[in-house]
Every structure is written in structure tokens, then in C-alpha cells.
Amino acid sequence: MRLLGQFEDARYQNIELNLKSGDRFVLYTDGIIEAANAAGDPFGWSHFKEYITSHASLSVGDFADGLLQHISNWLGKRLDEALDDDLTLVVADFKDN
């Protein structure tokens, strides 16, 4: 059973990260960065990174909801309308006890 990817020949590597309290995970599918507006311009990594940086102080829920709304505005349509690709987003904050 594979948890990531759909390609049998895909290769993954493990890495270790030293996390600090307050670090945030933003996990997403390519449907976010490849979402294209009516002009065919992709949302892209630069817009995604800009949103992440400028909204880092938001709570997890507000961050995720705001990002989805931002992408919806970029697309020029509601997210519940038909999209060209799936769009999945998981946002979690690391809290050290």
C-alpha cells in the first residue's frame, strides 16, 4: 500500500526536521498551485508562498479558509464549482509541550 503518489516507480526520501513550537505544516496537492484563472495563469508557487508568508499569524482555521477564498478569487469562481484538478489542503501547527 502506498500513502503518497500514484506512480509505482515514484521514489521518496525520508528527512528529519527539528521542529519548534509554533512551526506550521502546510500540506497540499498540486491542484492548489496549478489552479488557473480564466486567463490561464496558474496560481503558482510564488502566489502560494506570498500568502503563506503574509498570513502566518492567522489561526490554522482562518489561514486555511482564507487561502481557499484567495484561490477562489484567483479562479474567478466558487470552489464548489467544477475545478480542473482536485484541491486538498492540510494545515497544522506544531505545539511543544
N, C-alpha and C positions, 0 to 999 in steps of 0.2 A: 504494500500500500504506500502510495506517495501522498504527502500532505501538500507539497508545493509543486507547481508546474504541471503541465500536461504532456510534456515531451519525455519519452522514455530515455533518450540519450542526454538529457539535461544533467549538468554537474553542479553541485552545490558545495560550498565550503563552510565550515564552522568557524566562527570568530568569537572571541570573548571581549566584552565591553565592561569597563569599570563604571558602574552607574552611581550617580549621586542623587540624593533626594531632590525631587523637582525636575529631573530629566523626563522628557516626554518621548514616547514612541508614537510615530505616525506611520501606520502600515496601510498600503493602498494597492489597488490594482491599476493596470495601465489605462483603464477607462477614464481615470482622472486626468492624467497628463496628456492623453491622446484625444480628449473631448474637443471637438472642433466647432467653432461658431459658424454662422451662416456664410461667412466669407471663406470658410475652410481653414482658418487659422487655428492651430492646436492650442489648448490651454498651456501645455508645456511645463517643463521643469522650472523655468525661470519665474513664471506666474505662481506656481505652486510654492516654490521656495520663498518668494516675496510674501505670500500670505502667511506661511508658517512663521517667518521672522517677525512680521508686523503684528501678528495676533497671538504671540506666545503667552501673553499674560492672561488670556481668557481661560475660563474653566474648560475642562475636557468637552463637556456637552456643548457649550457655547462655541468653542473652537470648531468642533465637527459640524454643527448646524450652520455656522457662519460660512465655513468652507463650501458646504454643499449649496448654500444660497449664492455664494460668489460664483461657483461654477455654473449654476442655473442662469445667473445674469449673463455670464460669458456666452453661454449657449444661445441665449435669447429665447429660452423655453423652460417650462417647468420640468423638474427632474422626473416626475411621474409620467411624462410623455415618452414616447419611444426614443431610445438612445441608440447610437451606433455600436456601443460596447457596454459590457457590464461595468458598474461603478461600485467599488467596495472600499470602505474606509473604516479603520480601527484606530482610535486614539486613546492612549493610556498614559497616565503619569506614574512615575516610579516614586514610591514613598519609602524611605528608610525608617525602620522602627527604632 
